[in-house]
Amino acid sequence: MRIALFATCIVDAMYPRVARATVQILERLGHDVVFPSGQACCGQMHTNSGYFDAATKVVDNHVRAFEADEYDVVVAPSGSCVASVKHQHPMLAERSGDAGLKARAETIGAKTYELSQLLVDVLGVTDAAAQIGSHFPHTVTYHPSCHGMRLLRLGDRQLNLLKSVGGIDVVELPEADQCCGFGGTFAMKNSEVSGAMLEDKARNICSTGASLCSGGDASCLLHIGGGLSRSGAAAGTLHFAEILASTLEDPAQLPDSSGTTAGTATPTTAGTATGTTTGATR
């Protein structure tokens, strides 16, 4: 299968290793990954803040970028960005009165999957250890992000994939379904409420005794990781794609006390992040 990678803004700028891990997983399964070079933001931040006209321009760019390559499906390691592509993009196009853009956005959205959706529903991955070679001998707890739960209806896809990793010990997170408090611009506009929600989430993570909290959205993990670091907690965060990509021969790097991962602190372009991906350096 030929798969287009939608890297997303935060992954591109701050977590390029998540994009690399996504590519490693898919290539290990025998698929060809391409990187549409015109891609940028999904526009979720603009939309959630009420800047609909500006967001529509972003939608137009996204559609044109993903119409420029030939592929079977699109994958993104972010539930919130996939939710924006599938739900917000057609809504914005319809609001603008552009029926053509709406139809094109719906076509792209129908082919766009969050990583665990693609792995489980399309590629039939149920045993990460056996099918991907995943190995991660650490104690991990799991935070399900809001958009993944409530808009994409991911259910336990990410959690079940984590549980199938070799050597891992996955422990239940109390009040796992509660928001971490990030919510994009919500964390800035309502910082006190956001901070209180983050304190609850960090306290619950620490109560599990896990060394890491995993999840499927880099934005939530960035927020949670910052809270854990500021509180002096021993736990860190790691995207579930990095855990799935980890093997005995090439184990995932663990975050240090600052919440970063060795060798990945310098932001890079999404094209560079995907390394050997076909078309990634165009």
C-alpha positions as CSV (number, residue, x, y, z in Angstrom):
1,M,0.0,0.0,0.0
2,R,1.1,3.6,-0.7
3,I,0.6,5.7,2.3
4,A,0.8,9.5,2.6
5,L,2.2,10.9,5.8
6,F,0.5,14.0,7.3
7,A,3.2,15.0,9.9
8,T,1.2,17.8,11.7
9,C,2.7,21.0,13.1
10,I,3.7,20.0,16.6
11,V,5.2,16.7,15.4
12,D,7.1,18.5,12.7
13,A,8.4,21.3,14.9
14,M,9.0,19.6,18.2
15,Y,8.6,15.8,17.9
16,P,10.1,14.8,14.5
17,R,11.0,11.4,16.1
18,V,7.3,10.6,16.1
19,A,7.1,11.1,12.4
20,R,10.2,8.9,12.0
21,A,8.6,6.2,14.2
22,T,5.4,6.3,12.1
23,V,7.4,5.8,8.9
24,Q,9.5,3.0,10.5
25,I,6.3,1.1,11.6
26,L,4.7,1.3,8.2
27,E,7.8,0.4,6.3
28,R,8.4,-2.5,8.6
29,L,5.0,-3.7,7.6
30,G,6.0,-3.5,3.9
31,H,4.3,-0.3,2.8
32,D,5.6,2.6,0.8
33,V,5.4,6.0,2.6
34,V,5.3,9.3,0.7
35,F,5.4,12.9,2.0
36,P,3.2,15.5,0.2
37,S,5.6,18.5,0.4
38,G,3.0,21.2,0.3
39,Q,1.4,20.2,3.6
40,A,1.3,22.6,6.5
41,C,-1.1,23.2,9.5
42,C,-4.6,21.6,9.5
43,G,-6.1,24.8,10.7
44,Q,-7.6,23.4,13.9
45,M,-6.2,26.3,16.1
46,H,-7.7,28.9,13.7
47,T,-11.1,27.1,13.7
48,N,-11.3,26.6,17.4
49,S,-10.5,30.3,18.0
50,G,-13.2,31.4,15.6
51,Y,-11.0,32.6,12.7
52,F,-13.0,30.8,10.1
53,D,-12.0,32.7,7.0
54,A,-8.3,32.2,7.8
55,A,-9.0,28.5,8.6
56,T,-10.7,28.0,5.2
57,K,-7.5,29.1,3.4
58,V,-5.6,26.5,5.4
59,V,-8.1,23.9,4.4
60,D,-7.6,24.8,0.8
61,N,-3.9,24.4,1.1
62,H,-4.3,21.0,2.8
63,V,-6.6,19.8,0.1
64,R,-4.2,20.9,-2.7
65,A,-1.2,19.4,-0.9
66,F,-2.8,16.0,-0.6
67,E,-4.2,16.1,-4.1
68,A,-0.7,16.5,-5.5
69,D,0.4,12.9,-4.7
70,E,-0.8,9.5,-5.6
71,Y,-1.5,7.3,-2.6
72,D,-4.1,5.0,-1.1
73,V,-4.6,6.5,2.3
74,V,-3.3,9.3,4.5
75,V,-2.0,8.7,8.1
76,A,-1.3,11.1,10.9
77,P,0.1,10.4,14.4
78,S,-2.4,12.8,15.9
79,G,-6.1,12.2,16.7
80,S,-6.9,15.9,17.0
81,C,-5.5,16.8,13.6
82,V,-7.3,13.9,11.9
83,A,-10.5,15.0,13.6
84,S,-10.0,18.4,12.2
85,V,-9.4,17.1,8.7
86,K,-12.4,14.8,8.8
87,H,-14.9,17.0,10.6
88,Q,-13.8,20.7,10.5
89,H,-12.6,20.9,6.9
90,P,-15.9,20.1,5.2
91,M,-17.7,22.3,7.6
92,L,-15.5,25.3,6.9
93,A,-15.7,24.7,3.1
94,E,-19.5,24.6,3.3
95,R,-19.5,27.8,5.4
96,S,-17.4,29.5,2.7
97,G,-20.0,28.6,0.0
98,D,-17.4,26.6,-2.0
99,A,-19.2,23.3,-2.8
100,G,-16.2,22.1,-4.8
101,L,-13.8,22.6,-1.9
102,K,-16.2,20.8,0.4
103,A,-16.4,17.8,-1.9
104,R,-12.6,17.7,-2.2
105,A,-12.1,18.0,1.5
106,E,-14.5,15.2,2.1
107,T,-12.6,13.0,-0.3
108,I,-9.3,13.7,1.5
109,G,-11.0,13.3,4.9
110,A,-12.4,9.9,4.0
111,K,-8.9,8.6,3.2
112,T,-7.3,10.1,6.3
113,Y,-6.7,7.9,9.4
114,E,-5.2,8.3,12.8
115,L,-2.2,5.9,13.2
116,S,-4.0,3.3,15.4
117,Q,-7.0,3.4,13.1
118,L,-4.9,2.6,10.1
119,L,-2.9,-0.1,11.9
120,V,-5.9,-1.9,13.4
121,D,-8.8,-1.3,10.9
122,V,-6.9,-1.2,7.6
123,L,-3.7,-3.1,8.1
124,G,-5.0,-5.7,10.6
125,V,-2.3,-5.2,13.2
126,T,-3.4,-6.7,16.6
127,D,-0.1,-8.0,17.9
128,A,2.6,-5.4,17.8
129,A,5.3,-7.7,19.1
130,A,4.7,-10.4,16.5
131,Q,3.8,-8.1,13.5
132,I,6.0,-5.1,14.0
133,G,8.7,-6.5,16.3
134,S,7.8,-4.0,19.0
135,H,9.7,-4.3,22.3
136,F,9.7,-1.9,25.2
137,P,10.5,-3.3,28.7
138,H,9.1,-0.4,30.8
139,T,6.1,0.4,32.9
140,V,3.7,2.7,31.0
141,T,0.4,4.3,31.7
142,Y,-1.9,5.6,28.9
143,H,-3.8,8.9,28.4
144,P,-6.5,8.8,25.7
145,S,-6.8,12.3,24.2
146,C,-10.2,13.9,23.9
147,H,-10.5,14.2,20.1
148,G,-9.5,10.6,19.7
149,M,-12.1,9.4,22.2
150,R,-15.0,11.8,21.4
151,L,-14.7,12.6,17.7
152,L,-12.8,9.7,16.2
153,R,-14.2,7.1,18.5
154,L,-10.8,5.3,18.7
155,G,-11.9,3.3,21.7
156,D,-9.1,1.1,23.0
157,R,-7.1,0.8,19.7
158,Q,-4.1,2.7,21.0
159,L,-4.2,1.0,24.4
160,N,-4.6,-2.5,22.9
161,L,-1.6,-1.9,20.6
162,L,0.5,-0.8,23.6
163,K,-0.5,-3.9,25.6
164,S,0.6,-6.1,22.7
165,V,4.2,-4.7,22.8
166,G,6.8,-7.2,23.9
167,G,8.2,-6.6,27.5
168,I,5.8,-3.8,28.3
169,D,3.8,-3.4,31.5
170,V,0.8,-1.2,31.0
171,V,-0.9,0.0,34.1
172,E,-4.3,1.7,34.3
173,L,-4.5,5.5,34.6
174,P,-7.1,6.7,37.2
175,E,-9.7,9.0,35.6
176,A,-8.1,8.4,32.2
177,D,-11.0,9.8,30.3
178,Q,-10.5,13.3,31.9
179,C,-9.0,16.0,29.7
180,C,-5.4,17.0,30.4
181,G,-6.3,20.7,30.2
182,F,-4.4,21.5,27.0
183,G,-7.2,22.1,24.5
184,G,-5.0,24.1,22.1
185,T,-5.6,27.8,22.8
186,F,-7.7,26.9,25.8
187,A,-4.5,26.4,27.8
188,M,-3.5,30.0,27.1
189,K,-7.0,31.7,27.3
190,N,-8.0,29.8,30.5
191,S,-4.6,29.1,32.0
192,E,-5.8,28.7,35.6
193,V,-8.4,26.1,34.7
194,S,-6.0,24.4,32.4
195,G,-3.4,24.3,35.1
196,A,-5.7,22.8,37.6
197,M,-6.8,20.1,35.1
198,L,-3.1,19.4,34.4
199,E,-2.4,19.0,38.1
200,D,-5.1,16.4,38.4
201,K,-3.7,14.5,35.4
202,A,-0.1,14.6,36.6
203,R,-1.2,13.4,40.1
204,N,-3.0,10.5,38.6
205,I,-0.1,9.6,36.4
206,C,2.3,9.6,39.4
207,S,-0.1,7.5,41.4
208,T,0.4,4.6,38.9
209,G,4.1,4.3,39.5
210,A,4.7,4.2,35.8
211,S,7.9,5.7,34.4
212,L,6.1,6.9,31.3
213,C,2.7,8.2,30.2
214,S,2.0,7.4,26.6
215,G,-0.7,8.7,24.2
216,G,-1.5,9.5,20.6
217,D,-1.3,13.3,20.5
218,A,2.0,15.1,20.8
219,S,0.2,18.3,21.9
220,C,-1.3,16.6,25.0
221,L,2.0,14.8,25.7
222,L,3.8,18.2,25.5
223,H,1.4,19.7,28.0
224,I,1.5,16.7,30.3
225,G,5.2,16.4,30.1
226,G,5.6,20.0,31.0
227,G,3.4,19.6,34.1
228,L,5.3,16.4,35.2
229,S,8.7,18.1,34.7
230,R,7.7,21.3,36.7
231,S,6.3,19.2,39.5
232,G,9.6,17.2,39.8
233,A,7.9,13.9,38.9
234,A,10.1,11.0,37.8
235,A,7.6,10.1,35.0
236,G,7.9,11.4,31.5
237,T,5.9,11.1,28.3
238,L,6.4,9.2,25.0
239,H,4.1,8.9,22.0
240,F,2.7,5.5,21.4
241,A,4.2,5.4,17.9
242,E,7.7,5.6,19.4
243,I,6.9,2.6,21.7
244,L,5.5,0.6,18.7
245,A,8.7,1.4,16.7
246,S,11.0,0.4,19.6
247,T,12.7,-3.0,19.1
248,L,15.3,-5.1,21.0
249,E,17.9,-4.1,18.4
250,D,16.9,-0.4,18.2
251,P,15.1,0.6,21.5
252,A,13.3,3.9,21.8
253,Q,15.2,6.7,23.5
254,L,13.6,7.7,26.8
255,P,12.9,11.3,27.8
256,D,15.3,12.8,30.3
257,S,14.4,14.9,33.3
258,S,13.5,17.9,31.2
259,G,11.0,15.9,29.2
260,T,13.1,15.9,26.0
261,T,14.7,13.0,24.3
262,A,18.4,12.8,23.7
263,G,19.3,13.9,20.2
264,T,15.9,15.3,19.2
265,A,15.8,18.7,20.8
266,T,16.5,20.7,17.6
267,P,13.4,21.2,15.5
268,T,13.5,20.1,12.0
269,T,11.3,20.1,8.9
270,A,8.8,17.3,8.4
271,G,10.7,16.2,5.3
272,T,13.9,15.8,7.3
273,A,12.0,14.1,10.1
274,T,10.9,11.3,7.9
275,G,14.5,10.6,6.8
276,T,14.4,7.9,4.1
277,T,10.7,8.3,3.3
278,T,10.0,8.3,-0.4
279,G,9.5,11.9,-1.6
280,A,10.2,13.3,1.8
281,T,13.0,15.6,0.8
282,R,11.4,17.1,-2.3
